[in-house]
């Protein structure tokens, strides 16, 4: 199939390595691998940069001078956006969700270090009006003779979807090199874009993999709709006609726990145990919850047909440091 993709800017360190987790694999009785998208860069580290490569390229084509986006106070996406803007000689304007005055640490510290213009909003404002608020910020820039480019939460839209469509193609190439076929691909779900790209590539390219997400907030119904909406937008940009079904989008929502960016003692203990036994650090917002969910679901028999499971490590290391006091070490 001849697929049309827009141009992107190459910023990430790609392809990212795939490595086996022997201890976890032995414990679970199934071969578990991780794709190290936490190593896409230092400043850009994580999954968001794959999406921002496409968004930033579009911003430059449109003659924009400021990247505008939103997220939580420890948003990996906002930090990566601020870093990209600085790299490209652009400005960044971030709308960050808070419930109290935040300490300057983790991703928020890096946002400021990259020169981002940070604005705050409450959880209520963010949930109801974040897109409107970003548009108002963009309009204010226009009144000053500047031109903003709005990147939605997590860069999860049709343009950003190309980043993880590419990633699935990258995985297929690595399978040939490694002599391994990953029958199951698993990712944490926070805004739908990463899952959408993987799902769309799997469907359109006829790869017949099981693509699964573990959401870290909200519920599966919301994310099934989000994934399909993003896929539909991406298909429109590719000028490809393809029928998508909600039944083919698989989301686990049992491991949200206390909610977005809120950790339980069990989740933090799991992150610490995984680090000690595997030398791999997951973050408390996304990958820690999702990988824990994957391990528990394997034990419960939800992946009986899986032989080689690939977990996408989407990064988030900087968001771990503000939670250091919550860990209990014995």
Phi and psi restraints in degrees (value plus and minus 20) as a CYANA .aco file:
   2 UNK   PHI    -104.6   -64.6
   2 UNK   PSI      89.4   129.4
   3 UNK   PHI    -124.0   -84.0
   3 UNK   PSI     109.6   149.6
   4 UNK   PHI    -112.4   -72.4
   4 UNK   PSI     104.2   144.2
   5 UNK   PHI    -144.7  -104.7
   5 UNK   PSI     123.0   163.0
   6 UNK   PHI     -90.5   -50.5
   6 UNK   PSI     143.9   183.9
   7 UNK   PHI     -90.2   -50.2
   7 UNK   PSI     133.2   173.2
   8 UNK   PHI    -151.6  -111.6
   8 UNK   PSI     147.6   187.6
   9 UNK   PHI    -120.0   -80.0
   9 UNK   PSI     111.2   151.2
  10 UNK   PHI    -107.5   -67.5
  10 UNK   PSI      88.2   128.2
  11 UNK   PHI    -143.1  -103.1
  11 UNK   PSI     -52.4   -12.4
  12 UNK   PHI     -98.3   -58.3
  12 UNK   PSI     136.4   176.4
  13 UNK   PHI    -103.7   -63.7
  13 UNK   PSI      78.6   118.6
  14 UNK   PHI    -147.0  -107.0
  14 UNK   PSI     131.7   171.7
  15 UNK   PHI     -95.5   -55.5
  15 UNK   PSI     131.6   171.6
  16 UNK   PHI    -102.8   -62.8
  16 UNK   PSI     128.4   168.4
  17 UNK   PHI     -89.3   -49.3
  17 UNK   PSI     129.1   169.1
  18 UNK   PHI    -132.7   -92.7
  18 UNK   PSI     110.1   150.1
  19 UNK   PHI    -157.1  -117.1
  19 UNK   PSI     130.2   170.2
  20 UNK   PHI    -102.4   -62.4
  20 UNK   PSI     130.5   170.5
  21 UNK   PHI    -128.6   -88.6
  21 UNK   PSI      70.3   110.3
  22 UNK   PHI     -83.7   -43.7
  22 UNK   PSI     -57.2   -17.2
  23 UNK   PHI     -87.5   -47.5
  23 UNK   PSI     -69.5   -29.5
  24 UNK   PHI     -82.0   -42.0
  24 UNK   PSI     -61.6   -21.6
  25 UNK   PHI     -79.6   -39.6
  25 UNK   PSI     -62.5   -22.5
  26 UNK   PHI     -86.7   -46.7
  26 UNK   PSI     -61.5   -21.5
  27 UNK   PHI     -85.1   -45.1
  27 UNK   PSI     -56.7   -16.7
  28 UNK   PHI    -115.2   -75.2
  28 UNK   PSI     -36.1     3.9
  29 UNK   PHI      56.4    96.4
  29 UNK   PSI       1.6    41.6
  30 UNK   PHI    -165.3  -125.3
  30 UNK   PSI     125.4   165.4
  31 UNK   PHI     -93.2   -53.2
  31 UNK   PSI      96.7   136.7
  32 UNK   PHI    -133.5   -93.5
  32 UNK   PSI     105.1   145.1
  33 UNK   PHI    -137.8   -97.8
  33 UNK   PSI     138.6   178.6
  34 UNK   PHI    -146.9  -106.9
  34 UNK   PSI     121.7   161.7
  35 UNK   PHI    -119.7   -79.7
  35 UNK   PSI     102.1   142.1
  36 UNK   PHI    -104.8   -64.8
  36 UNK   PSI      44.2    84.2
  37 UNK   PHI     -94.3   -54.3
  37 UNK   PSI     -23.1    16.9
  38 UNK   PHI     -92.6   -52.6
  38 UNK   PSI     -30.3     9.7
  39 UNK   PHI    -132.6   -92.6
  39 UNK   PSI      10.1    50.1
  40 UNK   PHI     -91.4   -51.4
  40 UNK   PSI     -31.1     8.9
  41 UNK   PHI     148.6   188.6
  41 UNK   PSI    -198.1  -158.1
  42 UNK   PHI    -111.0   -71.0
  42 UNK   PSI     -84.8   -44.8
  43 UNK   PHI     -87.5   -47.5
  43 UNK   PSI     -54.3   -14.3
  44 UNK   PHI    -112.5   -72.5
  44 UNK   PSI     -18.2    21.8
  45 UNK   PHI     -65.1   -25.1
  45 UNK   PSI     115.9   155.9
  46 UNK   PHI      97.4   137.4
  46 UNK   PSI    -196.3  -156.3
  47 UNK   PHI     -97.7   -57.7
  47 UNK   PSI     -42.4    -2.4
  48 UNK   PHI     -84.8   -44.8
  48 UNK   PSI     -50.0   -10.0
  49 UNK   PHI     -83.0   -43.0
  49 UNK   PSI     -52.4   -12.4
  50 UNK   PHI     -80.4   -40.4
  50 UNK   PSI     -58.6   -18.6
  51 UNK   PHI     -96.0   -56.0
  51 UNK   PSI     -60.9   -20.9
  52 UNK   PHI     -87.4   -47.4
  52 UNK   PSI     -46.6    -6.6
  53 UNK   PHI     -75.9   -35.9
  53 UNK   PSI     -59.1   -19.1
  54 UNK   PHI     -97.7   -57.7
  54 UNK   PSI     -62.4   -22.4
  55 UNK   PHI     -84.6   -44.6
  55 UNK   PSI     -63.6   -23.6
  56 UNK   PHI     -85.9   -45.9
  56 UNK   PSI     -56.5   -16.5
  57 UNK   PHI     -82.6   -42.6
  57 UNK   PSI     -60.9   -20.9
  58 UNK   PHI     -86.3   -46.3
  58 UNK   PSI     -59.1   -19.1
  59 UNK   PHI     -80.5   -40.5
  59 UNK   PSI     -63.5   -23.5
  60 UNK   PHI     -86.7   -46.7
  60 UNK   PSI     -59.6   -19.6
  61 UNK   PHI     -80.8   -40.8
  61 UNK   PSI     -52.6   -12.6
  62 UNK   PHI    -106.2   -66.2
  62 UNK   PSI     -20.9    19.1
  63 UNK   PHI      55.2    95.2
  63 UNK   PSI       6.6    46.6
  64 UNK   PHI     -99.8   -59.8
  64 UNK   PSI     131.2   171.2
  65 UNK   PHI    -135.4   -95.4
  65 UNK   PSI     -24.9    15.1
  66 UNK   PHI    -160.1  -120.1
  66 UNK   PSI     110.9   150.9
  67 UNK   PHI    -115.1   -75.1
  67 UNK   PSI     106.5   146.5
  68 UNK   PHI    -135.8   -95.8
  68 UNK   PSI     109.6   149.6
  69 UNK   PHI    -174.1  -134.1
  69 UNK   PSI    -197.8  -157.8
  70 UNK   PHI    -165.2  -125.2
  70 UNK   PSI     144.0   184.0
  71 UNK   PHI     149.4   189.4
  71 UNK   PSI    -194.9  -154.9
  72 UNK   PHI     -92.7   -52.7
  72 UNK   PSI     149.8   189.8
  73 UNK   PHI     -80.6   -40.6
  73 UNK   PSI     -49.5    -9.5
  74 UNK   PHI    -127.1   -87.1
  74 UNK   PSI      12.6    52.6
  75 UNK   PHI     -83.2   -43.2
  75 UNK   PSI     101.6   141.6
  76 UNK   PHI     -85.4   -45.4
  76 UNK   PSI     -57.7   -17.7
  77 UNK   PHI     -83.9   -43.9
  77 UNK   PSI     -64.3   -24.3
  78 UNK   PHI     -84.7   -44.7
  78 UNK   PSI     -61.3   -21.3
  79 UNK   PHI     -82.0   -42.0
  79 UNK   PSI     -64.1   -24.1
  80 UNK   PHI     -84.9   -44.9
  80 UNK   PSI     -58.7   -18.7
  81 UNK   PHI     -83.1   -43.1
  81 UNK   PSI     -63.7   -23.7
  82 UNK   PHI     -82.7   -42.7
  82 UNK   PSI     -60.0   -20.0
  83 UNK   PHI     -86.1   -46.1
  83 UNK   PSI     -63.1   -23.1
  84 UNK   PHI     -83.0   -43.0
  84 UNK   PSI     -64.4   -24.4
  85 UNK   PHI     -77.8   -37.8
  85 UNK   PSI     -66.5   -26.5
  86 UNK   PHI     -82.1   -42.1
  86 UNK   PSI     -60.2   -20.2
  87 UNK   PHI     -82.1   -42.1
  87 UNK   PSI     -57.4   -17.4
  88 UNK   PHI    -114.4   -74.4
  88 UNK   PSI     -16.4    23.6
  89 UNK   PHI      56.1    96.1
  89 UNK   PSI       3.8    43.8
  90 UNK   PHI    -123.8   -83.8
  90 UNK   PSI     149.9   189.9
  91 UNK   PHI    -115.8   -75.8
  91 UNK   PSI     139.7   179.7
  92 UNK   PHI    -150.4  -110.4
  92 UNK   PSI     122.4   162.4
  93 UNK   PHI    -150.1  -110.1
  93 UNK   PSI      96.5   136.5
  94 UNK   PHI    -133.8   -93.8
  94 UNK   PSI     111.1   151.1
  95 UNK   PHI    -122.6   -82.6
  95 UNK   PSI      87.9   127.9
  96 UNK   PHI    -129.0   -89.0
  96 UNK   PSI     116.2   156.2
  97 UNK   PHI    -108.0   -68.0
  97 UNK   PSI     107.9   147.9
  98 UNK   PHI    -158.9  -118.9
  98 UNK   PSI     141.8   181.8
  99 UNK   PHI    -137.7   -97.7
  99 UNK   PSI     -27.0    13.0
 100 UNK   PHI    -180.4  -140.4
 100 UNK   PSI     148.4   188.4
 101 UNK   PHI     -80.3   -40.3
 101 UNK   PSI     100.8   140.8
 102 UNK   PHI    -106.2   -66.2
 102 UNK   PSI     129.8   169.8
 103 UNK   PHI     -91.7   -51.7
 103 UNK   PSI     130.3   170.3
 104 UNK   PHI    -104.3   -64.3
 104 UNK   PSI      74.6   114.6
 105 UNK   PHI    -176.7  -136.7
 105 UNK   PSI     147.8   187.8
 106 UNK   PHI      38.0    78.0
 106 UNK   PSI    -158.1  -118.1
 107 UNK   PHI     -81.7   -41.7
 107 UNK   PSI     -56.0   -16.0
 108 UNK   PHI     -82.4   -42.4
 108 UNK   PSI     -60.3   -20.3
 109 UNK   PHI     -79.0   -39.0
 109 UNK   PSI     -64.5   -24.5
 110 UNK   PHI     -87.5   -47.5
 110 UNK   PSI     -56.2   -16.2
 111 UNK   PHI     -73.0   -33.0
 111 UNK   PSI     -68.7   -28.7
 112 UNK   PHI     -87.3   -47.3
 112 UNK   PSI     -58.2   -18.2
 113 UNK   PHI     -82.2   -42.2
 113 UNK   PSI     -55.0   -15.0
 114 UNK   PHI    -101.6   -61.6
 114 UNK   PSI     -17.9    22.1
 115 UNK   PHI      63.4   103.4
 115 UNK   PSI      -0.2    39.8
 116 UNK   PHI     -87.2   -47.2
 116 UNK   PSI     123.5   163.5
 117 UNK   PHI    -107.7   -67.7
 117 UNK   PSI      86.0   126.0
 118 UNK   PHI    -118.7   -78.7
 118 UNK   PSI     109.2   149.2
 119 UNK   PHI    -139.7   -99.7
 119 UNK   PSI     125.4   165.4
 120 UNK   PHI    -127.7   -87.7
 120 UNK   PSI     133.1   173.1
 121 UNK   PHI    -166.2  -126.2
 121 UNK   PSI     142.9   182.9
 122 UNK   PHI    -101.2   -61.2
 122 UNK   PSI     148.7   188.7
 123 UNK   PHI     -80.0   -40.0
 123 UNK   PSI     -60.8   -20.8
 124 UNK   PHI     -85.0   -45.0
 124 UNK   PSI     -66.5   -26.5
 125 UNK   PHI     -81.3   -41.3
 125 UNK   PSI     -62.5   -22.5
 126 UNK   PHI     -81.9   -41.9
 126 UNK   PSI     -66.7   -26.7
 127 UNK   PHI     -85.6   -45.6
 127 UNK   PSI     -56.4   -16.4
 128 UNK   PHI    -114.1   -74.1
 128 UNK   PSI     -49.2    -9.2
 129 UNK   PHI    -160.6  -120.6
 129 UNK   PSI      -0.1    39.9
 130 UNK   PHI     -81.0   -41.0
 130 UNK   PSI     -60.8   -20.8
 131 UNK   PHI     -87.4   -47.4
 131 UNK   PSI     -59.4   -19.4
 132 UNK   PHI     -84.3   -44.3
 132 UNK   PSI     -60.9   -20.9
 133 UNK   PHI     -85.4   -45.4
 133 UNK   PSI     -59.6   -19.6
 134 UNK   PHI     -85.4   -45.4
 134 UNK   PSI     -58.1   -18.1
 135 UNK   PHI     -84.4   -44.4
 135 UNK   PSI     -58.6   -18.6
 136 UNK   PHI     -85.0   -45.0
 136 UNK   PSI     -58.5   -18.5
 137 UNK   PHI     -84.8   -44.8
 137 UNK   PSI     -58.8   -18.8
 138 UNK   PHI     -86.6   -46.6
 138 UNK   PSI     -61.4   -21.4
 139 UNK   PHI     -83.6   -43.6
 139 UNK   PSI     -58.0   -18.0
 140 UNK   PHI     -84.3   -44.3
 140 UNK   PSI     -56.7   -16.7
 141 UNK   PHI     -85.0   -45.0
 141 UNK   PSI     -61.4   -21.4
 142 UNK   PHI     -79.6   -39.6
 142 UNK   PSI     -58.5   -18.5
 143 UNK   PHI     -85.5   -45.5
 143 UNK   PSI     -41.5    -1.5
 144 UNK   PHI    -113.9   -73.9
 144 UNK   PSI     -16.4    23.6
 145 UNK   PHI      65.4   105.4
 145 UNK   PSI      -7.3    32.7
 146 UNK   PHI    -125.0   -85.0
 146 UNK   PSI     154.8   194.8
 147 UNK   PHI    -157.8  -117.8
 147 UNK   PSI      95.9   135.9
 148 UNK   PHI    -116.5   -76.5
 148 UNK   PSI     136.5   176.5
 149 UNK   PHI    -146.3  -106.3
 149 UNK   PSI      99.6   139.6
 150 UNK   PHI    -109.9   -69.9
 150 UNK   PSI     103.9   143.9
 151 UNK   PHI    -126.4   -86.4
 151 UNK   PSI     100.8   140.8
 152 UNK   PHI     -86.8   -46.8
 152 UNK   PSI     148.3   188.3
 153 UNK   PHI     -66.3   -26.3
 153 UNK   PSI     104.8   144.8
 154 UNK   PHI      49.5    89.5
 154 UNK   PSI     -11.0    29.0
 155 UNK   PHI      32.6    72.6
 155 UNK   PSI      14.2    54.2
 156 UNK   PHI    -114.0   -74.0
 156 UNK   PSI      63.2   103.2
 157 UNK   PHI    -169.1  -129.1
 157 UNK   PSI    -192.8  -152.8
 158 UNK   PHI     -79.0   -39.0
 158 UNK   PSI     -61.1   -21.1
 159 UNK   PHI     -85.9   -45.9
 159 UNK   PSI     -68.2   -28.2
 160 UNK   PHI     -84.7   -44.7
 160 UNK   PSI     -47.6    -7.6
 161 UNK   PHI     -78.1   -38.1
 161 UNK   PSI     -49.4    -9.4
 162 UNK   PHI     -80.1   -40.1
 162 UNK   PSI     -49.4    -9.4
 163 UNK   PHI     -78.7   -38.7
 163 UNK   PSI     -62.2   -22.2
 164 UNK   PHI    -115.2   -75.2
 164 UNK   PSI     -29.5    10.5
 165 UNK   PHI     -85.6   -45.6
 165 UNK   PSI     -66.9   -26.9
 166 UNK   PHI     -78.7   -38.7
 166 UNK   PSI     -61.4   -21.4
 167 UNK   PHI     -80.2   -40.2
 167 UNK   PSI     -61.7   -21.7
 168 UNK   PHI     -84.7   -44.7
 168 UNK   PSI     -58.8   -18.8
 169 UNK   PHI     -83.2   -43.2
 169 UNK   PSI     -57.7   -17.7
 170 UNK   PHI     -82.5   -42.5
 170 UNK   PSI     -62.3   -22.3
 171 UNK   PHI     -81.1   -41.1
 171 UNK   PSI     -63.5   -23.5
 172 UNK   PHI     -80.6   -40.6
 172 UNK   PSI     -61.3   -21.3
 173 UNK   PHI     -84.2   -44.2
 173 UNK   PSI     -61.5   -21.5
 174 UNK   PHI     -88.0   -48.0
 174 UNK   PSI     -53.4   -13.4
 175 UNK   PHI     -77.9   -37.9
 175 UNK   PSI     -63.8   -23.8
 176 UNK   PHI     -83.3   -43.3
 176 UNK   PSI     -61.7   -21.7
 177 UNK   PHI     -86.5   -46.5
 177 UNK   PSI     -58.1   -18.1
 178 UNK   PHI    -107.1   -67.1
 178 UNK   PSI     -39.8     0.2
 179 UNK   PHI      52.3    92.3
 179 UNK   PSI      11.8    51.8
 180 UNK   PHI    -148.8  -108.8
 180 UNK   PSI     120.9   160.9
 181 UNK   PHI    -131.8   -91.8
 181 UNK   PSI     100.3   140.3
 182 UNK   PHI    -108.0   -68.0
 182 UNK   PSI      87.4   127.4
 183 UNK   PHI     -98.4   -58.4
 183 UNK   PSI     -39.5     0.5
 184 UNK   PHI    -154.0  -114.0
 184 UNK   PSI     110.2   150.2
 185 UNK   PHI    -141.1  -101.1
 185 UNK   PSI     109.0   149.0
 186 UNK   PHI    -146.0  -106.0
 186 UNK   PSI     120.8   160.8
 187 UNK   PHI    -166.5  -126.5
 187 UNK   PSI     133.2   173.2
 188 UNK   PHI     -95.9   -55.9
 188 UNK   PSI     127.1   167.1
 189 UNK   PHI    -139.0   -99.0
 189 UNK   PSI      98.1   138.1
 190 UNK   PHI    -146.0  -106.0
 190 UNK   PSI     -51.3   -11.3
 191 UNK   PHI    -161.8  -121.8
 191 UNK   PSI     -22.5    17.5
 192 UNK   PHI      79.8   119.8
 192 UNK   PSI     -39.6     0.4
 193 UNK   PHI     -89.8   -49.8
 193 UNK   PSI     -60.4   -20.4
 194 UNK   PHI     -86.6   -46.6
 194 UNK   PSI     -67.7   -27.7
 195 UNK   PHI     -79.6   -39.6
 195 UNK   PSI     -61.8   -21.8
 196 UNK   PHI     -80.3   -40.3
 196 UNK   PSI     -66.1   -26.1
 197 UNK   PHI     -82.4   -42.4
 197 UNK   PSI     -63.7   -23.7
 198 UNK   PHI     -85.3   -45.3
 198 UNK   PSI     -64.0   -24.0
 199 UNK   PHI     -84.2   -44.2
 199 UNK   PSI     -65.4   -25.4
 200 UNK   PHI     -84.3   -44.3
 200 UNK   PSI     -64.6   -24.6
 201 UNK   PHI     -81.8   -41.8
 201 UNK   PSI     -61.8   -21.8
 202 UNK   PHI     -79.8   -39.8
 202 UNK   PSI     -60.8   -20.8
 203 UNK   PHI     -94.9   -54.9
 203 UNK   PSI     -72.9   -32.9
 204 UNK   PHI     -86.3   -46.3
 204 UNK   PSI     -57.1   -17.1
 205 UNK   PHI    -107.5   -67.5
 205 UNK   PSI     -22.2    17.8
 206 UNK   PHI      43.5    83.5
 206 UNK   PSI      21.5    61.5
 207 UNK   PHI    -101.0   -61.0
 207 UNK   PSI     -40.6    -0.6
 208 UNK   PHI      39.5    79.5
 208 UNK   PSI      16.0    56.0
 209 UNK   PHI    -113.1   -73.1
 209 UNK   PSI     140.7   180.7
 210 UNK   PHI    -113.8   -73.8
 210 UNK   PSI      90.8   130.8
 211 UNK   PHI    -123.0   -83.0
 211 UNK   PSI     100.6   140.6
 212 UNK   PHI    -149.1  -109.1
 212 UNK   PSI     122.7   162.7
 213 UNK   PHI    -143.8  -103.8
 213 UNK   PSI     134.6   174.6
 214 UNK   PHI    -138.5   -98.5
 214 UNK   PSI      91.9   131.9
 215 UNK   PHI     -98.7   -58.7
 215 UNK   PSI     129.0   169.0
 216 UNK   PHI    -129.6   -89.6
 216 UNK   PSI     -15.2    24.8
 217 UNK   PHI    -181.8  -141.8
 217 UNK   PSI     145.4   185.4
 218 UNK   PHI      36.7    76.7
 218 UNK   PSI    -169.0  -129.0
 219 UNK   PHI    -158.9  -118.9
 219 UNK   PSI     152.2   192.2
 220 UNK   PHI     -85.5   -45.5
 220 UNK   PSI     -53.4   -13.4
 221 UNK   PHI     -80.6   -40.6
 221 UNK   PSI     -62.6   -22.6
 222 UNK   PHI     -82.6   -42.6
 222 UNK   PSI     -62.1   -22.1
 223 UNK   PHI     -97.4   -57.4
 223 UNK   PSI     -51.1   -11.1
 224 UNK   PHI     -80.2   -40.2
 224 UNK   PSI     -64.7   -24.7
 225 UNK   PHI     -84.4   -44.4
 225 UNK   PSI     -63.6   -23.6
 226 UNK   PHI     -82.2   -42.2
 226 UNK   PSI     -64.5   -24.5
 227 UNK   PHI     -81.0   -41.0
 227 UNK   PSI     -65.4   -25.4
 228 UNK   PHI     -86.0   -46.0
 228 UNK   PSI     -60.1   -20.1
 229 UNK   PHI     -83.0   -43.0
 229 UNK   PSI     -63.4   -23.4
 230 UNK   PHI     -87.2   -47.2
 230 UNK   PSI     -62.4   -22.4
 231 UNK   PHI     -79.7   -39.7
 231 UNK   PSI     -62.9   -22.9
 232 UNK   PHI     -82.2   -42.2
 232 UNK   PSI     -62.1   -22.1
 233 UNK   PHI     -83.8   -43.8
 233 UNK   PSI     -59.9   -19.9
 234 UNK   PHI     -86.5   -46.5
 234 UNK   PSI     -62.4   -22.4
 235 UNK   PHI     -79.6   -39.6
 235 UNK   PSI     -58.6   -18.6
 236 UNK   PHI     -83.1   -43.1
 236 UNK   PSI     -61.2   -21.2
 237 UNK   PHI     -88.8   -48.8
 237 UNK   PSI     -51.3   -11.3
 238 UNK   PHI    -101.1   -61.1
 238 UNK   PSI     -30.0    10.0
 239 UNK   PHI      38.1    78.1
 239 UNK   PSI      25.6    65.6
 240 UNK   PHI    -140.3  -100.3
 240 UNK   PSI     117.2   157.2
 241 UNK   PHI    -119.8   -79.8
 241 UNK   PSI     102.2   142.2
 242 UNK   PHI    -172.8  -132.8
 242 UNK   PSI     117.3   157.3
 243 UNK   PHI    -110.7   -70.7
 243 UNK   PSI     106.6   146.6
 244 UNK   PHI    -132.2   -92.2
 244 UNK   PSI     124.3   164.3
 245 UNK   PHI    -143.4  -103.4
 245 UNK   PSI     116.0   156.0
 246 UNK   PHI     -78.4   -38.4
 246 UNK   PSI     -50.0   -10.0
 247 UNK   PHI     -85.4   -45.4
 247 UNK   PSI     -39.0     1.0
 248 UNK   PHI    -111.6   -71.6
 248 UNK   PSI     -25.2    14.8
 249 UNK   PHI    -117.8   -77.8
 249 UNK   PSI      95.0   135.0
 250 UNK   PHI    -127.9   -87.9
 250 UNK   PSI     100.4   140.4
 251 UNK   PHI    -152.9  -112.9
 251 UNK   PSI     111.1   151.1
 252 UNK   PHI    -118.8   -78.8
 252 UNK   PSI     110.4   150.4
 253 UNK   PHI    -141.6  -101.6
 253 UNK   PSI      -1.9    38.1
 254 UNK   PHI    -103.9   -63.9
 254 UNK   PSI     -23.7    16.3
 255 UNK   PHI    -139.2   -99.2
 255 UNK   PSI       4.7    44.7
 256 UNK   PHI     -86.2   -46.2
 256 UNK   PSI     -51.6   -11.6
 257 UNK   PHI      46.0    86.0
 257 UNK   PSI    -152.8  -112.8
 258 UNK   PHI     -94.1   -54.1
 258 UNK   PSI     -33.0     7.0
 259 UNK   PHI     105.5   145.5
 259 UNK   PSI    -199.2  -159.2
 260 UNK   PHI     -79.2   -39.2
 260 UNK   PSI     106.2   146.2
 261 UNK   PHI      45.8    85.8
 261 UNK   PSI     -10.4    29.6
 262 UNK   PHI    -127.6   -87.6
 262 UNK   PSI     112.9   152.9
 263 UNK   PHI    -133.9   -93.9
 263 UNK   PSI     126.9   166.9
 264 UNK   PHI    -119.5   -79.5
 264 UNK   PSI     143.0   183.0
 265 UNK   PHI     -80.7   -40.7
 265 UNK   PSI     -56.6   -16.6
 266 UNK   PHI     -85.8   -45.8
 266 UNK   PSI     -59.9   -19.9
 267 UNK   PHI     -86.2   -46.2
 267 UNK   PSI     -63.8   -23.8
 268 UNK   PHI     -88.3   -48.3
 268 UNK   PSI     -57.6   -17.6
 269 UNK   PHI     -83.2   -43.2
 269 UNK   PSI     -57.8   -17.8
 270 UNK   PHI     -84.7   -44.7
 270 UNK   PSI     -63.6   -23.6
 271 UNK   PHI     -80.0   -40.0
 271 UNK   PSI     -64.8   -24.8
 272 UNK   PHI     -85.1   -45.1
 272 UNK   PSI     -62.6   -22.6
 273 UNK   PHI     -83.4   -43.4
 273 UNK   PSI     -63.0   -23.0
 274 UNK   PHI     -83.2   -43.2
 274 UNK   PSI     -61.0   -21.0
 275 UNK   PHI     -83.7   -43.7
 275 UNK   PSI     -64.1   -24.1
 276 UNK   PHI     -84.4   -44.4
 276 UNK   PSI     -60.1   -20.1
 277 UNK   PHI    -110.1   -70.1
 277 UNK   PSI     -38.4     1.6
 278 UNK   PHI    -148.2  -108.2
 278 UNK   PSI     -31.1     8.9
 279 UNK   PHI      47.4    87.4
 279 UNK   PSI       5.8    45.8
 280 UNK   PHI    -143.5  -103.5
 280 UNK   PSI     110.0   150.0
 281 UNK   PHI    -125.9   -85.9
 281 UNK   PSI     100.5   140.5
 282 UNK   PHI    -119.6   -79.6
 282 UNK   PSI     139.7   179.7
 283 UNK   PHI    -117.2   -77.2
 283 UNK   PSI     139.3   179.3
 284 UNK   PHI     -97.9   -57.9
 284 UNK   PSI     -37.2     2.8
 285 UNK   PHI    -107.3   -67.3
 285 UNK   PSI     -66.2   -26.2
 286 UNK   PHI    -134.6   -94.6
 286 UNK   PSI     -95.6   -55.6
 287 UNK   PHI     -87.1   -47.1
 287 UNK   PSI     -52.2   -12.2
 288 UNK   PHI     -82.1   -42.1
 288 UNK   PSI     -66.1   -26.1
 289 UNK   PHI     -86.5   -46.5
 289 UNK   PSI     -64.5   -24.5
 290 UNK   PHI     -89.2   -49.2
 290 UNK   PSI     -62.8   -22.8
 291 UNK   PHI     -89.5   -49.5
 291 UNK   PSI     -56.2   -16.2
 292 UNK   PHI     -81.6   -41.6
 292 UNK   PSI     -64.0   -24.0
 293 UNK   PHI     -80.8   -40.8
 293 UNK   PSI     -62.3   -22.3
 294 UNK   PHI     -79.8   -39.8
 294 UNK   PSI     -67.5   -27.5
 295 UNK   PHI     -81.7   -41.7
 295 UNK   PSI     -63.3   -23.3
 296 UNK   PHI     -86.7   -46.7
 296 UNK   PSI     -58.8   -18.8
 297 UNK   PHI     -90.9   -50.9
 297 UNK   PSI     -53.0   -13.0
 298 UNK   PHI     -82.6   -42.6
 298 UNK   PSI     -64.3   -24.3
 299 UNK   PHI     -84.2   -44.2
 299 UNK   PSI     -50.3   -10.3
 300 UNK   PHI    -106.6   -66.6
 300 UNK   PSI     -21.4    18.6
 301 UNK   PHI      72.1   112.1
 301 UNK   PSI      -4.8    35.2
 302 UNK   PHI     -99.1   -59.1
 302 UNK   PSI     -29.4    10.6
 303 UNK   PHI    -150.7  -110.7
 303 UNK   PSI      23.1    63.1
 304 UNK   PHI     -82.8   -42.8
 304 UNK   PSI     -50.1   -10.1
 305 UNK   PHI    -107.2   -67.2
 305 UNK   PSI     -25.6    14.4
 306 UNK   PHI     -95.9   -55.9
 306 UNK   PSI     116.8   156.8
 307 UNK   PHI    -133.0   -93.0
 307 UNK   PSI     -62.4   -22.4
 308 UNK   PHI    -149.8  -109.8
 308 UNK   PSI      89.1   129.1
 309 UNK   PHI    -122.9   -82.9
 309 UNK   PSI     110.2   150.2
 310 UNK   PHI    -132.1   -92.1
 310 UNK   PSI      97.0   137.0
 311 UNK   PHI    -118.9   -78.9
 311 UNK   PSI     106.2   146.2
 312 UNK   PHI    -103.5   -63.5
 312 UNK   PSI      91.3   131.3
 313 UNK   PHI    -101.8   -61.8
 313 UNK   PSI      82.8   122.8
 314 UNK   PHI    -108.4   -68.4
 314 UNK   PSI      -9.9    30.1
 315 UNK   PHI      71.0   111.0
 315 UNK   PSI    -173.7  -133.7
 316 UNK   PHI      86.7   126.7
 316 UNK   PSI      -8.4    31.6
 317 UNK   PHI     -76.0   -36.0
 317 UNK   PSI     -60.8   -20.8
 318 UNK   PHI     -83.4   -43.4
 318 UNK   PSI     -49.1    -9.1
 319 UNK   PHI     -94.8   -54.8
 319 UNK   PSI     -28.3    11.7
 320 UNK   PHI     -96.5   -56.5
 320 UNK   PSI     -54.6   -14.6
 321 UNK   PHI     -84.6   -44.6
 321 UNK   PSI     -57.7   -17.7
 322 UNK   PHI     -84.7   -44.7
 322 UNK   PSI     -32.4     7.6
 323 UNK   PHI    -123.5   -83.5
 323 UNK   PSI      -6.8    33.2
 324 UNK   PHI     -78.7   -38.7
 324 UNK   PSI     -54.5   -14.5
 325 UNK   PHI     -92.4   -52.4
 325 UNK   PSI     -35.9     4.1
 326 UNK   PHI    -104.3   -64.3
 326 UNK   PSI     -35.5     4.5
 327 UNK   PHI     -98.4   -58.4
 327 UNK   PSI     122.2   162.2
 328 UNK   PHI    -133.5   -93.5
 328 UNK   PSI      95.6   135.6
 329 UNK   PHI    -126.7   -86.7
 329 UNK   PSI     113.9   153.9
